Amino acid sequence: MDAVDDAILRELTMDARLPYSELGARVGLSPNAAANRVGRLVADGTIRAFTIVRGGGTATPGPGLEVFVEVRLADGTTNEDFTEALARRGFPQVLDAVHVTGSYDYLLHAVVTDPAALDLFVRRLKREAGVAQTFTRLAMRA
């Protein structure tokens, strides 16, 4: 690890959803070089998970349906592709997204207004974020 890797880790600690273009600009690299560095940090085990918290960790579920969506990425979709798609395409329903072990890749905690909004949210994940499969649970009570 060098000073650039340290800078990348600091930036991702502050915002794990940071697009590679912005990350690269902040640490003095091109977007591709930033993506390669992050990929290397993941491969060597320095980065073991990406956790995304909207609103600096102060977001709380509001009115609507609180859901937990397990996400399996499509073949060829990387973790970086997925987290960048969440950030770039704007998924305001997502309170946080955690990279997990097991048969699914991510666990999303989200709030949607109603079942129709949930359907649209899941369809968008599949269409725009490289998601192959989802499994959704509704929170019955906090």
C-alpha positions in Angstrom: 0.0 0.0 0.0 1.1 3.5 -0.8 -0.2 7.0 -0.1 -2.6 6.8 -3.0 -4.1 3.6 -1.6 -4.5 5.3 1.8 -6.2 8.2 0.1 -8.6 5.9 -1.7 -9.5 4.1 1.6 -10.1 7.5 3.3 -12.4 8.6 0.5 -14.3 5.3 0.3 -14.7 5.3 4.1 -16.4 8.7 3.8 -18.6 7.6 0.8 -18.5 4.0 -0.4 -20.8 4.9 -3.3 -18.3 7.4 -4.8 -18.1 7.0 -8.6 -14.7 6.1 -9.9 -14.6 9.4 -11.8 -15.0 11.4 -8.6 -12.7 9.1 -6.6 -10.0 9.4 -9.2 -10.3 13.2 -9.3 -10.0 13.3 -5.5 -6.8 11.2 -5.4 -5.2 12.3 -8.6 -6.0 9.3 -10.8 -8.0 8.6 -13.9 -11.4 6.8 -13.4 -9.9 3.6 -14.8 -6.8 3.8 -12.6 -9.0 4.4 -9.6 -11.1 1.4 -10.5 -8.0 -0.7 -10.9 -6.7 0.3 -7.5 -10.0 -0.4 -5.8 -10.1 -3.8 -7.6 -6.6 -4.6 -6.3 -7.5 -3.5 -2.8 -10.5 -5.9 -2.9 -8.4 -8.7 -4.4 -5.7 -8.5 -1.8 -8.3 -8.4 1.1 -7.7 -4.8 2.2 -11.3 -4.0 1.3 -13.5 -6.9 2.4 -16.9 -5.2 2.2 -18.7 -2.1 0.9 -21.3 -0.6 3.2 -23.3 2.2 1.9 -25.2 4.5 4.3 -27.4 7.3 2.9 -27.4 10.6 4.7 -24.3 10.1 6.7 -25.7 7.3 8.8 -28.7 9.4 10.1 -31.3 8.1 7.7 -34.2 6.4 9.3 -37.1 4.7 7.6 -40.0 7.0 7.0 -43.6 6.2 6.1 -44.1 3.4 3.6 -42.9 -0.2 3.3 -39.5 -1.0 5.0 -37.9 -3.8 2.9 -34.8 -5.9 2.9 -33.8 -7.0 -0.6 -31.2 -9.7 -1.1 -29.5 -9.1 -4.4 -27.6 -11.6 -6.6 -25.5 -9.9 -9.3 -25.7 -10.9 -12.9 -22.7 -12.7 -14.4 -20.2 -10.1 -15.5 -21.4 -7.5 -13.0 -18.7 -6.6 -10.5 -19.3 -5.3 -7.0 -17.9 -2.0 -8.2 -20.3 -1.9 -11.2 -23.2 -2.4 -8.8 -22.2 0.1 -6.2 -21.4 2.7 -8.9 -24.8 2.1 -10.5 -26.5 2.7 -7.1 -24.7 6.0 -6.8 -24.8 7.1 -10.4 -28.4 6.2 -11.3 -29.9 7.4 -8.0 -31.7 4.9 -5.9 -33.1 7.1 -3.1 -35.1 4.2 -1.6 -31.8 2.6 -0.4 -31.0 3.4 3.2 -27.9 1.1 3.1 -26.4 -1.7 1.1 -24.1 -4.3 2.6 -21.9 -6.7 0.7 -22.6 -10.1 2.3 -21.6 -13.7 2.3 -23.9 -16.5 1.2 -25.9 -17.2 -1.9 -26.7 -13.5 -2.5 -24.1 -10.7 -3.0 -25.8 -7.7 -1.3 -28.4 -7.0 1.3 -30.3 -3.7 0.6 -32.3 -2.0 3.3 -34.8 0.3 1.6 -38.1 2.1 2.1 -40.7 2.3 -0.7 -44.1 3.9 -0.6 -46.2 0.9 -1.6 -46.1 -2.5 -3.4 -46.2 -0.8 -6.8 -43.1 1.3 -5.9 -41.4 -1.9 -4.7 -42.1 -3.6 -8.0 -40.6 -0.6 -9.9 -37.6 -0.5 -7.5 -36.8 -4.2 -8.1 -37.3 -3.9 -11.8 -34.9 -0.9 -11.9 -32.3 -2.8 -10.0 -32.4 -5.6 -12.6 -32.5 -3.2 -15.6 -30.0 -0.6 -14.4 -27.7 -2.0 -11.7 -26.7 -5.5 -13.1 -28.9 -7.5 -10.7 -29.9 -11.0 -11.8 -32.1 -12.1 -8.9 -33.7 -10.7 -5.8 -35.3 -12.0 -2.7 -37.4 -9.4 -0.8 -38.6 -9.4 2.8 -41.0 -6.8 4.3 -40.4 -5.5 7.8 -43.5 -6.3 9.9 -42.4 -4.0 12.8 -39.3 -2.3 14.1 
